[in-house]
Amino acid sequence: MVKLGFYAPLIRASVDGANTPAHLGFSRWVPQSASPTDPAGKIASLRGLRPSFSTLFFGGLLVAVLSGCAPMQSVETAKVDVAVVPASNKMQLTLPDWQSFFPDPQLKALISAALENNRDLRLAAARVSETRAQYGIVRADRLPSVDLVVGGTRSSTPGTVSPSGKRFDLTRGEVGFSLPSYELDLWGRIASLNEAALATFLASEANAKAVQLALLGDIAGNYYQLLELEDRAKLLAAMKDNRAEWLSLVEKRVEVGLAKDAERLHAQAVVDGLVRDLAELKRQHSLVQNGLSVLLGVPLNSLKLPDALSLRQQADTSALRTDTPSLRLLQRPDVQAAELRLKASNANIEAARAAFFPRISLTANYGTASNELNGLFANNSESWSFVPQITLPIFNVGRTQATLDVAAARQVQAVADYEKTLQNAFREVADALANRTGYDVQIVSQQAVLTSQKERLRVAELRYQRGLAGYIEVLDAQRDYQTAEQQLVSIIRAQKVAEVAVFKALGGGV
C-alpha cells in the first residue's frame, strides 16, 4: 500500500514578523508587518522609506561607493520540515514513467499519438515558448546593449534668419557605437524582475507537465471505459444467445402443453431486452470513441493500433505498492507551478520595493564625426560622450507605493494558491487511495456474489426443466446473474481508474 504522511504547511515568522510558508527554499521573503487580512497594510513598514532629498541622494551615493551593489534584506531560507513526515515514508521519491506503468501496447500507442497531436498540449507548449521569450527580454536588461550608429545631417539656413546675415549650409556625418541608457542595478530591481520572469517561465513549464499528466489520466480513463463497454457487450451477447436457446425450449414446452403461453412471452421479452441493452452499449461505445478522438487530436479509426490487453491486465499496480513519501507531492507539476508563482510574486515585491531608491543610468557614445564624408576617419575626428544620470523618486502621486501594494496583494494570493494546491494534492491522493482500497474489497465481494448467482441460475434452470418451478424463477435468477456480471466489470474498470488516479495524484508519468 502507498503510505502518505500528511503534514500541514508550516508557518514561520520572517525577520520582521511576517507569516510566510516555511516549506519553500526561497532565498528572500517579503517583509510584512501588518495583519494578513490587510494586503495594503502588509507593507506599512515600507511607508517610512521616503527620507529627505539630501539624505537619500548623498546616502545612496555613499552606499554605492562603499558597497558597489547593495542587496535587498535577506530572509532566512525556509526548508521543508521532514520531521513531520513519518519515518517509514522517508524512502525513494521516484515513480515509474507512464511507459512502465501502462503495460497495454494499445494504450501506449494512444498516449503517444495524443502527446503529438493533442491541442491542449500544443497550447501549453506555445505558452512555454511565450514565457521563455519574455524571460529572454527581461534577462537582456541586466547587461548593457551596444548599437552601431551611422547617420548624416544636411541642412541649410537662409541668410534672412542666419545670425551672420549670410546663407549657412551644414553637412555632418557620424559613425560610431552607442550605449543606450543602462541602469546600474545597485538595489536589485532588475535582478528581481529577472528572477520573477525566470520563475514565471519555469511555472509555465510545470503547467505544461500538469496538462500532460491530466491528459494521461483522461486517455486512460476513456480507454478503460471502452474496454468495460466491450466486455459488457460480450457478456450480454453471450447471455442473449443463451436466452435465445431457452426461448426455443420454452416454445417447445408450450407446444406440448408443459408451459403456458405467458412463459413464452416472458422469454421473448428477455431476449428483446438484451438486444436493447446491446444497442445502448454500442451507442455509449461510439460516444466514448468520439471523446477519445478529441483527446488524441486525430480520429481513433485512423490509427493502426496493436492488440489490447484485457481490462484485468491494465495498470502496473505493483509499481504503487511500495511506500511513497509525502514529500513526493512536492514534485507534482501543479505544486511546483504554484511554488514558482509564489517565488515570482516575491521577486516582484522586491522589484517594487527597490523602486523607492534612486536609479543610476549610464548613456555613452563613441565614434567619429566630420563635416565631410571623406573626413570621417581622419585624425582629430574622434567624438564621444558619457552621460551618467541619477533619478530619484520624490513625488509621483503615490504611484510607487501603489505598485508595491499591488505586488504585496498578489503575493498574498500566491501564498493562498500554493497552500490550496497542496491541500488539493493531499486530498486527491487520499481519495485515490480510499477508492483503490474500497474497489479491491468490492471486487472480491462481487466475485463471491457472481458465483452465488451463477449457482442460483443453474439450480433454477434445473428445477424448471424438471417441472418443479415456474419460468418466473428462472427469469429472476437470470436477471440477478446478468446484473452481477455487469457490476463486476464496472467495478474492475473503476478499480483500474483508481490505480491511475493514485499514479496521477502522486505526480508520476511525466
C-alpha positions in Angstrom: 0.0 0.0 0.0 1.1 3.5 -0.6 1.7 5.3 2.7 1.4 9.0 2.9 2.2 11.1 6.0 0.1 14.2 5.9 1.6 17.5 7.0 0.1 20.9 7.1 2.1 23.8 5.6 4.1 25.2 8.4 4.2 28.9 9.1 7.3 30.6 10.4 7.8 34.3 11.2 10.1 36.2 8.9 12.7 38.7 10.1 10.1 41.4 10.7 7.3 39.2 12.0 5.6 38.2 8.7 3.9 34.9 8.3 5.5 33.0 5.4 5.3 29.3 4.4 8.3 27.5 5.9 8.4 24.7 3.3 9.9 26.5 0.4 13.6 27.2 -0.1 13.4 30.8 -1.3 16.4 32.9 -0.6 14.4 36.1 0.3 11.0 36.7 1.7 8.9 39.9 1.7 8.8 41.9 4.9 5.2 42.0 6.1 4.4 43.7 9.4 0.6 44.1 9.3 -2.3 41.8 9.5 -2.6 39.2 6.7 -6.1 40.3 6.2 -5.0 43.7 5.1 -2.9 43.4 1.8 -2.2 47.1 1.7 -1.1 47.1 5.3 1.3 44.3 4.8 3.9 46.7 3.6 3.1 49.5 6.1 6.7 49.3 7.3 7.8 50.5 3.9 5.8 53.7 4.0 8.6 55.3 6.0 11.1 54.8 3.2 10.7 58.4 1.9 13.5 60.3 3.6 14.6 63.9 2.7 16.1 64.5 -0.7 19.6 65.3 0.6 19.6 62.3 2.9 18.6 59.9 0.2 20.8 61.4 -2.5 24.0 61.5 -0.6 23.2 58.4 1.4 22.6 56.5 -1.9 25.8 57.6 -3.4 27.7 56.7 -0.2 26.3 53.2 -0.2 27.0 52.8 -3.9 30.6 53.8 -3.4 31.2 51.7 -0.3 29.3 48.5 -1.3 29.1 48.7 -5.0 25.9 46.6 -5.0 23.7 46.6 -2.0 21.5 43.5 -1.8 18.0 43.6 -0.5 17.4 42.4 3.0 17.7 38.7 3.1 15.3 36.4 5.0 16.1 33.1 6.5 15.8 30.3 3.9 12.8 28.2 4.5 13.0 24.4 4.3 10.6 21.5 4.3 10.4 20.2 7.8 10.9 16.5 7.2 10.3 15.8 10.8 6.6 16.0 10.3 6.8 13.1 7.7 6.6 9.6 9.3 9.9 7.9 9.3 8.5 5.0 7.3 7.7 7.3 4.5 11.3 8.7 4.1 12.1 6.5 1.1 12.7 6.9 -2.6 10.9 9.8 -4.3 10.7 8.3 -7.8 7.7 6.7 -9.6 7.8 4.8 -12.9 7.1 6.8 -16.0 3.9 6.2 -17.9 5.6 3.8 -20.4 6.4 1.5 -17.5 3.1 2.0 -15.6 0.8 1.2 -18.5 1.6 -2.4 -19.9 -1.1 -2.3 -22.6 0.7 -1.7 -26.0 -2.6 -0.2 -27.5 -2.9 2.3 -24.7 0.7 3.3 -25.1 0.1 3.9 -28.8 -2.9 6.1 -28.0 -0.9 8.1 -25.4 2.0 8.6 -27.9 -0.5 9.8 -30.5 -2.0 12.2 -28.0 1.4 13.6 -27.0 2.0 14.5 -30.6 -1.5 15.8 -31.6 -3.4 17.0 -28.6 -4.4 20.7 -28.9 -4.2 21.4 -25.2 -0.6 20.3 -25.2 0.1 22.5 -28.2 -1.4 25.4 -26.4 0.6 24.7 -23.3 3.8 24.4 -25.3 3.1 27.7 -27.0 2.7 29.4 -23.6 6.0 27.9 -22.5 7.6 29.4 -25.6 6.0 32.8 -24.9 7.2 32.9 -21.3 10.7 31.8 -22.4 10.8 34.7 -24.8 9.6 37.1 -22.1 12.3 35.9 -19.8 14.9 36.5 -22.5 13.7 40.1 -22.9 13.9 40.7 -19.1 17.3 39.0 -18.9 18.7 41.2 -21.6 18.1 44.3 -19.4 20.8 43.0 -17.0 23.6 43.7 -19.5 24.3 46.8 -21.5 23.4 46.9 -25.1 25.6 48.4 -27.8 24.3 49.8 -31.1 26.1 50.7 -34.3 25.1 54.2 -35.3 25.6 55.6 -38.8 24.0 58.9 -39.6 24.3 62.1 -41.6 22.8 65.6 -41.5 22.4 68.0 -44.3 20.8 71.4 -43.5 20.6 74.9 -45.0 19.7 78.2 -43.2 18.8 81.2 -45.4 20.5 84.5 -44.8 17.3 86.1 -43.7 17.3 84.1 -40.4 21.0 83.4 -40.1 22.8 85.4 -37.4 25.5 86.4 -39.9 23.0 87.5 -42.5 24.5 85.0 -44.9 23.2 81.7 -46.1 24.6 78.9 -44.0 24.9 75.3 -45.2 25.8 72.4 -42.9 26.9 68.9 -43.8 27.6 66.5 -40.9 28.3 62.7 -40.9 29.0 60.4 -38.0 29.8 56.7 -37.4 30.2 55.2 -34.0 28.9 53.0 -31.2 26.2 53.9 -28.8 25.5 52.6 -25.3 21.8 53.4 -24.7 20.6 54.1 -21.2 21.9 51.3 -19.0 20.7 51.1 -15.4 23.2 50.1 -12.7 21.3 47.6 -10.7 22.5 48.7 -7.2 19.3 47.8 -5.4 18.4 44.6 -7.2 15.4 45.9 -9.1 16.4 44.4 -12.4 17.7 41.2 -10.8 14.4 40.8 -9.1 12.4 41.3 -12.3 14.7 38.8 -13.9 14.1 36.3 -11.1 10.3 36.8 -11.4 10.5 36.3 -15.2 12.5 33.1 -14.8 10.1 31.7 -12.2 7.2 32.5 -14.4 8.8 30.7 -17.3 9.5 27.7 -15.1 6.0 27.8 -13.8 4.7 27.6 -17.4 6.8 24.5 -18.0 5.4 22.9 -14.8 1.9 23.8 -16.0 2.6 22.1 -19.3 3.6 19.0 -17.4 0.4 19.2 -15.4 -1.6 19.3 -18.6 0.3 16.3 -19.9 -0.4 14.4 -16.7 -4.0 15.2 -16.8 -4.1 14.1 -20.4 -2.6 10.7 -19.5 -5.3 10.2 -16.9 -8.1 11.2 -19.2 -6.9 8.9 -22.0 -6.5 6.0 -19.6 -10.0 6.6 -18.2 -11.7 6.7 -21.6 -9.7 3.7 -22.8 -10.7 1.7 -19.7 -14.3 2.7 -20.3 -14.1 1.4 -23.9 -12.8 -1.9 -22.6 -15.5 -2.1 -20.0 -18.2 -1.5 -22.6 -16.7 -4.1 -24.9 -16.6 -6.7 -22.1 -20.1 -5.9 -21.0 -21.3 -6.2 -24.6 -19.6 -9.6 -24.9 -21.3 -10.8 -21.7 -24.7 -9.5 -23.0 -24.2 -11.1 -26.4 -23.4 -14.5 -24.7 -26.4 -14.1 -22.4 -28.7 -13.2 -25.4 -27.6 -16.4 -27.2 -28.3 -18.4 -24.1 -31.7 -16.8 -23.6 -32.5 -17.4 -27.3 -31.9 -21.1 -26.7 -34.1 -21.0 -23.7 -36.8 -19.3 -25.7 -36.7 -22.2 -28.2 -37.0 -24.6 -25.2 -40.0 -22.7 -23.8 -41.7 -22.6 -27.1 -41.4 -26.4 -27.4 -42.8 -26.8 -23.9 -45.7 -24.6 -24.8 -46.4 -26.7 -27.9 -46.7 -29.9 -25.9 -48.7 -28.3 -23.1 -45.9 -28.3 -20.5 -45.8 -24.5 -20.3 -48.2 -21.6 -20.7 -48.0 -19.0 -23.4 -47.2 -16.3 -20.8 -43.9 -18.1 -20.2 -43.1 -17.8 -23.9 -43.9 -14.1 -23.8 -41.6 -13.7 -20.8 -38.8 -15.5 -22.5 -39.3 -13.4 -25.7 -39.3 -10.2 -23.6 -35.9 -11.2 -22.1 -34.3 -11.7 -25.5 -35.7 -8.4 -26.8 -34.4 -6.6 -23.7 -30.9 -7.9 -24.2 -31.0 -6.7 -27.8 -32.0 -3.3 -26.5 -29.2 -3.3 -23.9 -26.7 -4.2 -26.6 -27.8 -1.3 -28.7 -27.3 1.0 -25.7 -23.8 -0.2 -25.1 -23.0 0.3 -28.7 -24.2 3.9 -28.5 -22.1 4.6 -25.4 -19.1 3.0 -27.1 -19.4 5.3 -30.0 -19.6 8.4 -27.7 -16.5 7.3 -25.8 -14.7 6.8 -29.0 -15.6 10.3 -30.1 -14.4 11.7 -26.9 -11.1 9.8 -27.1 -10.6 11.0 -30.6 -10.7 14.6 -29.3 -8.1 13.8 -26.7 -5.9 12.2 -29.3 -6.2 15.1 -31.7 -6.8 12.6 -34.6 -9.7 10.2 -35.4 -9.4 7.0 -33.5 -10.1 4.9 -36.6 -7.2 6.5 -38.4 -4.6 4.9 -36.2 -3.1 1.4 -36.7 -3.1 0.0 -33.1 -1.7 -3.2 -31.7 -3.8 -5.7 -29.9 -5.1 -4.7 -26.5 -4.8 -6.4 -23.2 -7.9 -7.3 -21.2 -9.3 -4.9 -18.6 -7.9 -7.0 -15.7 -4.4 -6.7 -17.1 -4.4 -2.9 -17.2 -2.2 -0.7 -15.0 1.0 -1.9 -13.3 -0.3 -1.8 -9.8 2.9 -3.3 -8.3 4.6 0.0 -9.0 2.4 1.6 -6.5 2.6 -1.0 -3.7 5.8 0.3 -2.2 5.9 3.0 0.4 5.8 6.5 -1.1 6.9 9.6 0.9 4.7 12.6 1.5 7.5 14.7 0.0 6.7 13.1 -3.3 3.8 15.5 -3.6 6.2 18.5 -3.8 7.3 17.0 -7.1 3.8 17.2 -8.6 3.7 19.6 -11.6 0.9 21.7 -10.2 2.5 22.1 -6.8 5.8 23.1 -8.5 3.9 25.6 -10.7 2.3 27.1 -7.6 5.6 27.3 -5.8 7.2 29.1 -8.7 4.3 31.5 -9.0 4.9 32.3 -5.3 8.6 32.8 -6.0 7.8 35.2 -8.9 5.4 37.2 -6.7 8.1 37.5 -4.0 10.6 38.8 -6.6 8.1 41.3 -7.9 7.7 42.7 -4.4 11.4 43.1 -4.1 11.5 44.9 -7.5 8.7 47.2 -6.4 10.5 47.9 -3.1 13.7 48.8 -5.0 11.8 51.4 -6.9 11.9 53.6 -3.8 15.6 54.0 -4.2 17.4 56.2 -6.8 18.2 54.8 -10.2 21.6 55.4 -11.8 21.7 55.1 -15.5 24.6 55.4 -18.0 24.5 56.6 -21.6 27.6 56.8 -23.8 28.5 57.3 -27.4 31.9 56.9 -29.1 32.7 57.3 -32.8 33.9 59.8 -35.4 32.2 62.8 -36.9 33.1 65.2 -39.7 31.6 67.9 -41.9 32.7 66.0 -44.9 32.2 62.3 -45.7 35.9 61.8 -46.6 36.9 63.2 -43.3 35.0 60.7 -41.1 38.1 58.7 -40.3 40.7 61.5 -40.4 42.8 62.5 -37.5 41.1 64.5 -34.8 37.6 63.4 -35.9 37.0 61.3 -32.8 33.9 62.1 -30.8 32.5 60.7 -27.6 30.0 61.5 -24.8 29.4 60.0 -21.4 26.2 60.9 -19.5 25.6 59.4 -16.1 22.2 60.2 -14.6 20.6 59.7 -11.2 16.8 59.6 -11.0 15.3 60.0 -7.5 11.6 59.4 -7.0 10.3 62.4 -5.0 6.6 62.8 -5.8 4.5 60.7 -8.2 1.1 60.8 -6.6 1.7 57.5 -4.7 2.3 55.5 -7.9 5.4 53.8 -6.4 3.6 52.9 -3.2 0.6 51.7 -5.0 2.7 49.5 -7.2 4.2 47.9 -4.1 0.7 47.5 -2.6 -0.4 45.6 -5.8 2.7 43.3 -5.6 2.0 42.6 -1.9 -1.6 41.7 -2.6 -0.6 39.4 -5.4 1.9 37.7 -3.1 -0.8 37.0 -0.6 -2.8 35.4 -3.4 0.2 33.3 -4.4 0.6 32.0 -0.8 -3.1 31.1 -0.6 -2.9 29.5 -4.1 0.1 27.4 -3.0 -1.5 26.3 0.2 -4.7 25.4 -1.6 -2.8 23.4 -4.2 -1.0 21.4 -1.5 -4.3 20.7 0.2 -5.9 19.6 -3.0 -2.9 17.3 -3.7 -3.2 15.6 -0.3 -6.9 15.2 -0.8 -6.5 13.7 -4.3 -4.1 11.2 -3.0 -6.2 10.3 0.0 -9.3 10.0 -2.2 -7.4 7.8 -4.8 -6.1 5.5 -2.1 -9.5 5.2 -0.5 -11.1 4.4 -3.8 -8.5 1.8 -4.7 -8.8 0.1 -1.3 -12.5 0.1 -1.5 -12.7 -1.3 -5.0 -10.3 -4.0 -4.1 -12.7 -5.2 -1.4 -15.7 -4.8 -3.7 -14.1 -6.9 -6.4 -13.6 -9.8 -4.0 -17.2 -9.5 -2.7 -18.7 -9.1 -6.1 -16.9 -12.2 -7.4 -18.5 -14.1 -4.5 -21.9 -12.6 -5.4 -21.4 -13.7 -9.0 -20.5 -17.2 -8.0 -23.6 -17.5 -5.9 -25.9 -16.0 -8.6 -24.4 -18.4 -11.2 -25.2 -21.4 -9.0 -28.7 -20.0 -8.3 -29.4 -19.7 -12.0 -28.2 -23.2 -12.6 -30.5 -24.6 -9.9 -33.4 -22.5 -11.2 -32.9 -23.8 -14.7 -32.7 -27.3 -13.5 -35.9 -27.0 -11.4 -37.7 -25.6 -14.4 -36.6 -28.4 -16.7 -37.9 -30.9 -14.1 -41.2 -29.1 -13.7 -40.5 -28.1 -10.1 -40.6 -24.3 -10.6 -42.1 -21.8 -13.0 -40.2 -19.8 -15.5 -40.5 -16.7 -13.4 -38.0 -18.2 -11.0 -35.6 -18.7 -13.9 -36.1 -15.1 -15.1 -35.4 -13.7 -11.7 -32.2 -15.7 -11.3 -31.1 -14.8 -14.9 -31.7 -11.1 -14.2 -29.7 -11.1 -11.0 -26.9 -13.1 -12.6 -26.7 -10.7 -15.5 -26.7 -7.7 -13.1 -23.9 -9.3 -11.1 -21.8 -9.8 -14.2 -22.2 -6.2 -15.4 -21.4 -4.8 -11.9 -18.2 -6.8 -11.6 -16.9 -5.5 -14.9 -17.8 -1.9 -13.8 -16.1 -2.3 -10.5 -13.0 -3.7 -12.2 -12.9 -0.7 -14.5 -13.4 1.7 -11.5 -10.5 -0.1 -9.7 -8.2 0.4 -12.7 -9.2 4.1 -12.9 -8.4 4.4 -9.2 -4.9 2.9 -9.8 -4.3 5.6 -12.5 -5.7 8.2 -10.1 -3.1 7.2 -7.5 -0.4 7.4 -10.1 -1.6 10.7 -11.3 -2.1 12.2 -7.8 1.5 11.3 -6.9 2.7 13.2 -9.9 4.1 10.3 -11.8 4.2 9.8 -15.5 6.0 13.0 -16.7 
